[in-house]
Amino acid sequence: MIFNSLAFLVFFPVVTITYYLLPHKLRNIGLFAASCFFYMYAVPIYIVVMLVMITFDYWAALWISRTDGRGRKIALIASILGNGLLLFSFKYYNLFADSMNVVLDTLHISNHLPHSSWLLPIGLSFHNLQSIAYIVDVYRKSIKPERNYIIFGLFVMFYPQMVAGPIERAAKMLPQFRQKHELRLQNVVEGGQLILWGLFQKLVIADRLAIVVNKVYADPGSHSTTEILLALFFFFIQIYCDFCGYSDIARGCARVMGFELSLNFNNPFAARNLIDFWSRWHLSLTSWIRTYIFFPMMRSKIFGGWALFNVVAMFVFSGLWHGANWTFIVWGILNGLVYLIQRKNRFLHSSGFKYIKIAMNIGLISLLCVFFRSTNLEQSGEVFKYLFVNYEGSFNIMGILDRLAISPFDLLIDLLLALFIIGIQIAMDAKGKNYIELVKIPGLLPTWLRYLLIYALIFGILFLGVFTGNTFIYFQF
């Protein structure tokens, strides 16, 4: 089930009303059942995979807490390997098989590894990281293991964030499932505004821009350099609005029921360099990687002195986590290398030329995103070939509109929407505001202006939205 579907339009109010009507002792059971239904809506059989993972990690944490010395470490390794094997089987096996088959061909060995036909369970990567963090925190004695199976199951499968995050920590979420949440008008209003803004980002911005992006990437050779540049720029805006739209809807749904999910973005378009950007983008993932990969590597006897290697390794992990494709690995390596190059660049870290640096950073990340968007390295090469090698610098607006099969009005709206989302973030950042505070702005305005903004979002969704049931990009991860 996806947030931009009619099914969810029925599911959300029914689950929310039922949650508040149930006695406090039954609320978690009802919410867990609703989360299971939400997950089963697409491929019912994969609920078995999720329940196996939940059960395995539930008992692994208890095993760790009851064991001392070497046994604790064995229990930790067993749990991490179990989660890793599950993710490898569904997500990475075919990449491994393809790579091994290339090696076998080079060695003139005819026996090849077979391909797996298993589909990746939606959101498995998010569940996996969240569960591993929980196990490690129990091992470090940062938290105590959760003994209530339903509450732990909810921590892994809480329906607003179960498919595409944010990746939550047990120390923050587990206590919330024990609280008795009262129905509060402020939560409903703020949650509703987050949901509305999230839908606007997804349906009006991301899905509109996707039309141009998909056409250009389908056949880069039939489009001019201007169109390719436009597609690169649009994709950066698209992936932000698609993913941030999901995160805002998730946070909004949770807030209506009294739960608080983590902020996942903090005005990333206002970043002046790549270092600044990665302190603003997908915060829950970058925080997880730093806590459970980078810092342990820096403290280890083997990798402790390899700081530069560890930085690149962190980005390679991020790329590989996003997808089992060499494009994501290259994307991670390039991000890591640029990160290291920019780290001590005085110009990029100085206070002057703010807007020039922002524009340069948007251009840089748009180029790096070519590998993120491409289905394979060959397609990435095609895009760069027609962008830099077979450069076609003429600008013919009618030719552009014809090749993109788009009207002047639609192209103008797309450009204005892209510039709007960048402009509002730069303005918010200049005021020292976090993205989360956008939802509080309507409450500071006069009543007439507040309702005008809300109605503008609603009418924008109805008249400019794309209602073709496009799934969220991060569902594939």
C-alpha positions as CSV (number, residue, x, y, z in Angstrom):
1,M,0.0,0.0,0.0
2,I,1.3,3.4,-0.9
3,F,0.5,6.8,0.6
4,N,-0.7,8.3,-2.7
5,S,-3.4,5.6,-3.2
6,L,-7.2,5.5,-2.6
7,A,-6.6,2.4,-0.4
8,F,-4.5,4.5,2.0
9,L,-7.1,7.3,2.0
10,V,-9.4,4.7,3.7
11,F,-6.8,2.9,5.7
12,F,-5.3,5.9,7.5
13,P,-8.5,7.3,9.1
14,V,-9.9,3.9,9.9
15,V,-6.7,2.8,11.7
16,T,-6.3,6.2,13.5
17,I,-9.9,6.2,14.8
18,T,-9.7,2.6,15.8
19,Y,-6.4,3.3,17.6
20,Y,-8.0,6.0,19.8
21,L,-11.2,4.0,20.4
22,L,-9.3,0.9,21.6
23,P,-8.4,0.6,25.3
24,H,-4.8,1.5,26.0
25,K,-3.8,-2.2,26.6
26,L,-5.1,-3.2,23.2
27,R,-3.8,-0.3,21.1
28,N,-0.4,-1.8,20.4
29,I,-2.0,-5.1,19.3
30,G,-4.3,-3.3,17.0
31,L,-1.6,-1.1,15.6
32,F,0.7,-4.1,15.0
33,A,-2.2,-5.9,13.2
34,A,-2.8,-2.8,11.0
35,S,0.9,-2.6,10.2
36,C,0.9,-6.2,9.1
37,F,-2.1,-5.6,6.9
38,F,-0.4,-2.5,5.5
39,Y,2.7,-4.6,4.6
40,M,0.7,-7.6,3.2
41,Y,-1.4,-5.4,0.9
42,A,1.3,-5.7,-1.9
43,V,2.7,-9.2,-1.5
44,P,1.1,-11.1,1.4
45,I,3.6,-13.9,1.5
46,Y,6.5,-11.6,2.5
47,I,4.9,-11.0,5.9
48,V,6.5,-14.3,6.7
49,V,10.0,-12.8,6.0
50,M,9.3,-9.9,8.3
51,L,8.0,-12.0,11.1
52,V,11.0,-14.4,10.9
53,M,13.3,-11.4,11.1
54,I,11.4,-9.9,14.0
55,T,11.3,-13.2,15.9
56,F,15.0,-13.9,15.2
57,D,16.1,-10.4,16.5
58,Y,13.8,-10.5,19.4
59,W,15.4,-13.7,20.8
60,A,18.9,-12.6,19.7
61,A,18.6,-9.5,21.9
62,L,17.4,-11.6,24.9
63,W,20.3,-14.0,24.3
64,I,22.8,-11.2,24.2
65,S,21.4,-9.7,27.4
66,R,21.6,-13.1,29.3
67,T,25.1,-14.0,28.1
68,D,28.5,-12.8,29.3
69,G,32.0,-12.7,27.8
70,R,32.7,-14.5,24.5
71,G,29.1,-15.7,24.3
72,R,27.8,-12.1,23.9
73,K,30.0,-11.5,20.9
74,I,29.0,-14.8,19.3
75,A,25.3,-13.9,19.8
76,L,26.0,-10.4,18.3
77,I,27.8,-11.8,15.3
78,A,25.1,-14.5,14.8
79,S,22.4,-11.8,14.7
80,I,24.3,-9.5,12.3
81,L,25.1,-12.4,10.0
82,G,21.5,-13.6,10.1
83,N,20.2,-10.2,9.1
84,G,23.0,-9.8,6.5
85,L,22.2,-13.2,5.0
86,L,18.5,-12.3,4.7
87,L,19.4,-9.1,2.9
88,F,22.0,-10.7,0.7
89,S,19.6,-13.5,-0.4
90,F,16.9,-11.0,-1.5
91,K,18.9,-8.0,-2.6
92,Y,22.5,-8.7,-3.4
93,Y,22.7,-12.3,-4.6
94,N,22.1,-11.5,-8.3
95,L,24.8,-8.8,-8.3
96,F,27.2,-11.3,-6.7
97,A,26.2,-13.9,-9.3
98,D,26.7,-11.6,-12.2
99,S,30.1,-10.5,-11.0
100,M,31.2,-14.0,-10.3
101,N,30.0,-15.1,-13.8
102,V,32.2,-12.4,-15.4
103,V,35.1,-13.9,-13.5
104,L,34.2,-17.4,-14.5
105,D,33.9,-16.3,-18.2
106,T,37.4,-14.7,-17.9
107,L,38.7,-18.0,-16.6
108,H,36.9,-19.9,-19.5
109,I,34.7,-21.8,-17.0
110,S,31.3,-22.6,-18.5
111,N,29.5,-23.3,-15.2
112,H,27.6,-20.1,-14.2
113,L,25.8,-19.2,-11.0
114,P,22.0,-19.1,-11.5
115,H,19.9,-16.0,-11.0
116,S,17.4,-15.7,-8.2
117,S,13.8,-14.8,-9.1
118,W,13.0,-13.6,-5.6
119,L,11.5,-10.1,-5.4
120,L,13.0,-7.8,-2.8
121,P,10.5,-7.4,0.0
122,I,9.5,-3.7,0.2
123,G,11.5,-1.8,2.7
124,L,13.7,-4.7,3.8
125,S,16.9,-2.6,3.8
126,F,15.2,-0.1,6.2
127,H,14.0,-2.9,8.6
128,N,17.4,-4.5,8.4
129,L,19.4,-1.5,9.5
130,Q,16.9,-0.7,12.3
131,S,17.1,-4.2,13.7
132,I,20.9,-4.3,13.5
133,A,21.1,-1.0,15.4
134,Y,18.8,-2.4,18.1
135,I,20.9,-5.5,18.5
136,V,24.2,-3.5,18.7
137,D,22.7,-1.1,21.2
138,V,21.6,-4.1,23.4
139,Y,25.2,-5.5,23.0
140,R,26.7,-2.1,24.0
141,K,24.2,-2.0,27.0
142,S,22.9,1.4,25.7
143,I,19.4,0.0,26.0
144,K,17.7,-3.0,27.6
145,P,16.2,-5.7,25.3
146,E,12.4,-5.3,24.7
147,R,10.6,-8.2,26.3
148,N,7.2,-7.5,24.8
149,Y,7.1,-9.2,21.4
150,I,4.3,-6.9,20.1
151,I,6.1,-3.7,21.0
152,F,9.3,-4.9,19.4
153,G,7.4,-6.0,16.4
154,L,5.9,-2.5,16.2
155,F,9.3,-1.0,16.4
156,V,10.3,-2.9,13.3
157,M,7.0,-2.6,11.5
158,F,5.3,0.6,12.5
159,Y,3.4,1.3,9.4
160,P,4.1,5.0,8.7
161,Q,7.9,4.5,8.5
162,M,8.1,0.7,7.8
163,V,8.7,1.0,4.1
164,A,11.0,3.9,3.6
165,G,12.0,5.2,7.0
166,P,13.2,7.3,8.7
167,I,15.5,4.7,10.3
168,E,14.6,5.0,13.9
169,R,16.6,4.1,17.1
170,A,15.1,1.8,19.7
171,A,15.9,4.3,22.5
172,K,13.6,6.8,20.9
173,M,10.8,4.6,19.6
174,L,10.3,1.8,22.2
175,P,9.2,4.2,25.0
176,Q,6.7,5.8,22.7
177,F,4.8,2.5,22.3
178,R,4.3,2.3,26.0
179,Q,2.9,5.8,26.4
180,K,-0.8,6.4,26.4
181,H,-1.4,8.9,23.6
182,E,-4.3,11.2,23.9
183,L,-6.2,12.7,21.0
184,R,-4.9,16.3,20.7
185,L,-6.1,18.8,18.2
186,Q,-2.6,20.3,17.7
187,N,-1.2,16.8,16.7
188,V,-4.1,16.4,14.2
189,V,-3.6,19.8,12.7
190,E,0.2,19.6,12.5
191,G,0.1,16.0,11.3
192,G,-2.5,16.8,8.7
193,Q,-0.4,19.7,7.4
194,L,2.7,17.4,7.1
195,I,0.6,14.9,5.2
196,L,-0.7,17.6,2.9
197,W,2.7,19.0,2.2
198,G,4.1,15.6,1.7
199,L,1.5,14.8,-0.9
200,F,2.1,18.1,-2.6
201,Q,5.8,17.3,-2.9
202,K,5.1,13.8,-4.2
203,L,2.2,14.3,-6.6
204,V,2.7,17.9,-7.8
205,I,6.5,18.2,-7.9
206,A,8.2,14.8,-7.9
207,D,5.8,13.0,-10.2
208,R,5.5,16.0,-12.7
209,L,9.3,16.3,-13.0
210,A,9.6,12.5,-13.4
211,I,7.8,12.8,-16.8
212,V,10.7,14.8,-18.2
213,V,13.4,12.7,-16.4
214,N,12.0,9.4,-17.6
215,K,11.8,10.6,-21.3
216,V,15.4,11.8,-21.4
217,Y,16.9,8.8,-19.6
218,A,14.9,6.4,-21.8
219,D,16.9,7.6,-24.9
220,P,19.6,10.2,-24.1
221,G,20.8,10.2,-27.7
222,S,17.5,11.7,-29.0
223,H,17.7,14.7,-26.7
224,S,19.8,17.9,-26.8
225,T,22.4,18.9,-24.2
226,T,19.8,21.4,-22.8
227,E,17.3,18.7,-22.3
228,I,19.8,16.4,-20.6
229,L,20.9,19.2,-18.3
230,L,17.2,19.9,-17.5
231,A,16.6,16.2,-16.8
232,L,19.7,16.0,-14.4
233,F,18.5,19.1,-12.5
234,F,14.9,17.8,-12.4
235,F,15.9,14.4,-11.1
236,F,17.7,16.0,-8.1
237,I,14.5,17.9,-7.3
238,Q,12.4,14.8,-8.0
239,I,14.3,12.4,-5.7
240,Y,14.2,15.0,-2.9
241,C,10.5,15.7,-3.2
242,D,9.7,12.0,-3.6
243,F,11.7,10.9,-0.6
244,C,11.0,13.9,1.6
245,G,7.4,13.8,0.6
246,Y,7.2,10.2,1.9
247,S,9.1,11.2,5.1
248,D,6.7,14.1,5.8
249,I,3.6,11.9,5.2
250,A,5.1,9.3,7.5
251,R,5.8,11.8,10.2
252,G,2.4,13.4,9.7
253,C,0.5,10.0,10.1
254,A,2.6,9.2,13.2
255,R,2.0,12.6,14.8
256,V,-1.8,12.4,14.4
257,M,-1.5,9.3,16.7
258,G,0.9,11.1,19.1
259,F,4.1,9.5,17.8
260,E,7.2,11.6,16.9
261,L,9.4,10.4,14.1
262,S,12.9,11.7,13.3
263,L,13.6,14.6,10.9
264,N,15.1,13.1,7.7
265,F,16.0,16.3,5.9
266,N,17.2,19.8,6.9
267,N,17.1,22.1,3.9
268,P,19.6,20.2,1.7
269,F,19.3,22.6,-1.3
270,A,20.8,25.3,0.9
271,A,24.0,23.4,1.3
272,R,27.2,25.1,0.1
273,N,29.3,22.0,-0.5
274,L,29.1,18.3,-0.4
275,I,30.2,18.1,3.3
276,D,27.4,20.5,4.2
277,F,24.9,18.5,2.0
278,W,25.6,15.2,3.7
279,S,24.9,16.8,7.1
280,R,21.4,17.7,5.8
281,W,20.3,14.8,3.5
282,H,18.8,11.5,4.7
283,L,19.8,12.2,8.2
284,S,18.7,8.9,9.7
285,L,20.8,6.9,7.3
286,T,23.9,9.1,7.6
287,S,23.6,9.0,11.4
288,W,23.3,5.2,11.3
289,I,26.4,4.8,9.1
290,R,28.5,7.1,11.3
291,T,27.4,5.4,14.5
292,Y,27.6,1.8,13.5
293,I,30.2,1.7,10.7
294,F,32.5,4.8,10.5
295,F,33.2,5.3,14.2
296,P,33.7,1.6,15.0
297,M,36.2,1.5,12.0
298,M,38.0,4.5,13.3
299,R,38.4,2.8,16.7
300,S,39.4,-0.5,15.4
301,K,43.0,-1.8,15.4
302,I,42.9,-2.7,11.7
303,F,41.2,0.4,10.2
304,G,41.9,3.0,12.9
305,G,44.7,4.7,11.0
306,W,43.0,4.7,7.6
307,A,40.8,7.7,8.0
308,L,40.6,8.6,4.3
309,F,39.8,5.0,3.4
310,N,37.1,4.9,6.1
311,V,35.4,7.9,4.7
312,V,35.2,6.4,1.2
313,A,34.1,3.1,2.7
314,M,31.3,4.9,4.4
315,F,30.0,6.3,1.1
316,V,30.5,3.0,-0.7
317,F,28.3,1.3,2.0
318,S,25.7,4.0,1.5
319,G,25.7,3.4,-2.3
320,L,25.5,-0.3,-2.0
321,W,22.7,0.0,0.6
322,H,20.7,1.9,-2.0
323,G,20.9,-0.8,-4.6
324,A,22.6,-3.9,-5.8
325,N,24.0,-2.3,-8.9
326,W,27.5,-1.1,-9.9
327,T,26.0,2.3,-10.6
328,F,25.4,2.8,-6.8
329,I,28.9,1.6,-6.0
330,V,30.4,4.2,-8.4
331,W,28.0,6.8,-7.0
332,G,29.3,6.1,-3.5
333,I,33.0,6.1,-4.5
334,L,32.6,9.4,-6.3
335,N,30.8,11.0,-3.4
336,G,33.5,9.8,-1.1
337,L,36.3,11.2,-3.2
338,V,34.6,14.5,-3.8
339,Y,33.9,14.7,0.0
340,L,37.7,14.2,0.7
341,I,38.7,16.8,-1.9
342,Q,36.3,19.4,-0.6
343,R,37.1,18.7,3.0
344,K,39.9,21.3,3.3
345,N,38.9,23.6,0.4
346,R,39.0,27.1,2.0
347,F,36.8,28.7,-0.6
348,L,34.0,26.2,-0.1
349,H,34.1,26.6,3.6
350,S,34.4,30.4,3.7
351,S,31.4,32.7,4.3
352,G,31.4,34.6,1.0
353,F,29.7,33.9,-2.4
354,K,26.9,31.9,-0.7
355,Y,24.6,31.7,-3.6
356,I,27.3,30.8,-6.1
357,K,28.4,27.9,-3.9
358,I,24.8,26.7,-3.5
359,A,24.4,26.8,-7.3
360,M,27.7,24.9,-7.8
361,N,26.7,22.3,-5.3
362,I,23.3,21.7,-6.9
363,G,25.1,21.3,-10.2
364,L,27.7,18.9,-8.8
365,I,25.1,16.7,-7.0
366,S,22.9,16.7,-10.2
367,L,25.9,15.2,-12.1
368,L,26.6,12.6,-9.4
369,C,23.0,11.6,-9.5
370,V,23.4,10.4,-13.0
371,F,24.8,7.1,-11.6
372,F,22.0,7.1,-9.0
373,R,19.2,7.3,-11.7
374,S,20.8,5.2,-14.4
375,T,19.8,1.5,-14.6
376,N,23.3,0.5,-15.5
377,L,26.8,1.9,-16.2
378,E,26.2,1.9,-19.9
379,Q,23.2,4.2,-19.5
380,S,25.3,6.5,-17.3
381,G,28.0,6.6,-20.1
382,E,25.3,7.5,-22.6
383,V,24.1,10.4,-20.6
384,F,27.7,11.8,-20.1
385,K,28.5,11.1,-23.7
386,Y,25.7,13.3,-25.0
387,L,26.3,15.8,-22.3
388,F,30.0,16.4,-22.8
389,V,31.3,14.6,-25.9
390,N,28.5,15.0,-28.4
391,Y,27.6,18.4,-27.2
392,E,24.7,20.1,-28.9
393,G,24.6,23.7,-27.7
394,S,21.7,25.1,-29.8
395,F,18.7,26.2,-27.9
396,N,15.4,25.8,-29.7
397,I,12.5,26.0,-27.3
398,M,10.0,24.5,-29.8
399,G,12.4,21.6,-30.5
400,I,12.7,21.0,-26.8
401,L,9.0,21.0,-26.2
402,D,8.5,18.7,-29.2
403,R,11.1,16.1,-28.1
404,L,9.9,16.2,-24.5
405,A,6.2,16.0,-25.7
406,I,5.4,18.7,-23.1
407,S,3.4,21.9,-23.4
408,P,5.0,25.4,-22.7
409,F,2.6,25.7,-19.7
410,D,3.7,22.4,-18.2
411,L,7.4,23.2,-18.7
412,L,7.0,26.6,-17.1
413,I,5.1,25.1,-14.1
414,D,7.8,22.4,-13.7
415,L,10.6,25.1,-13.7
416,L,8.7,27.3,-11.2
417,L,8.1,24.3,-8.9
418,A,11.8,23.3,-9.0
419,L,12.9,26.9,-8.2
420,F,10.2,27.2,-5.5
421,I,11.4,24.2,-3.5
422,I,15.0,25.5,-3.7
423,G,14.0,29.0,-2.9
424,I,12.0,28.2,0.2
425,Q,14.8,26.1,1.6
426,I,17.4,28.8,1.1
427,A,15.0,31.3,2.7
428,M,14.4,29.0,5.7
429,D,18.1,28.3,6.1
430,A,18.8,32.0,6.1
431,K,16.4,32.4,9.0
432,G,18.2,29.5,10.8
433,K,15.0,27.3,10.6
434,N,14.9,23.5,10.3
435,Y,12.7,21.9,7.8
436,I,10.4,20.5,10.5
437,E,9.4,24.1,11.4
438,L,7.6,24.5,8.1
439,V,4.7,22.7,9.6
440,K,4.5,25.3,12.4
441,I,4.5,28.3,10.1
442,P,0.8,28.3,9.3
443,G,0.1,28.6,13.1
444,L,2.0,31.9,13.1
445,L,0.0,33.4,10.3
446,P,-3.4,35.2,10.4
447,T,-6.3,32.8,10.1
448,W,-7.3,33.9,6.6
449,L,-3.7,33.5,5.3
450,R,-3.3,30.1,6.9
451,Y,-6.5,28.7,5.3
452,L,-5.4,30.3,2.0
453,L,-2.1,28.3,2.1
454,I,-3.9,25.1,2.9
455,Y,-6.5,25.6,0.2
456,A,-3.7,26.5,-2.3
457,L,-1.9,23.1,-1.5
458,I,-5.2,21.2,-1.9
459,F,-6.1,22.9,-5.2
460,G,-2.5,22.5,-6.4
461,I,-2.7,18.7,-5.7
462,L,-6.1,18.4,-7.4
463,F,-5.2,20.5,-10.6
464,L,-1.5,19.9,-11.0
465,G,-1.0,16.5,-9.4
466,V,-0.1,13.4,-11.2
467,F,-2.5,10.6,-10.2
468,T,-1.1,7.6,-12.0
469,G,-0.2,5.7,-8.8
470,N,3.5,6.2,-9.1
471,T,5.3,4.4,-6.3
472,F,7.9,6.1,-4.1
473,I,11.5,5.8,-5.4
474,Y,12.9,4.6,-2.1
475,F,10.5,1.7,-2.0
476,Q,13.0,-0.2,-4.2
477,F,15.7,0.1,-1.6
